[in-house]
Amino acid sequence: MTVSSGPTAIDVEDALYTFVDSYDRAYEAAAANQQLSVAQICVLIRLDQRRGMSSLATELGCDASNITQIVARLESRGLVIRQPDPADGRARLIARTPEGDAVSTRFDSAFDFAREAKNRLSTEERDQLIVLLRKALGG
């Protein structure tokens, strides 16, 4: 008779991988629903306030030239505008247009993966998940 001691390390890794993969696929589908790439929606949703390209590049962990290309695509669709930075005339700040706000709102409504996952858990389970995820991330 074998007694189970709970999930193995492989079980935990598989569950994490499955969750992240499902999250990524849902995120990609919600972005595609707005005719945007994942990179484009990642930039667009971070523009609740005017921001510089360098801060976006730092936050997203990518090269500033990548952000420039993404912003150019968003700008060509009328979703963002570039404005002079009042603190530094050489720099530009990026802001969403009203259409960009609407697309961001529609994306947020369409990307319901996290909300649905959260709603499957009790309040206690949610609290425990927060603690465990923060611990797993080293926080």
Buried (B, 14 or more C-beta within 10 A) or exposed (E): EEEEEEEEEEEEEEEEEEEEEEBEEBBBEBBEBBEBBEBBBBBBBBBEEBBBBEEBBEEBEBEEEBBBEBBEBBBEBEBBBBEEEEEEEEBBBBBBBEEBBEBBEEBEEBBEBEEEBEEEEEEEEBEEEEEEEEEEEEE
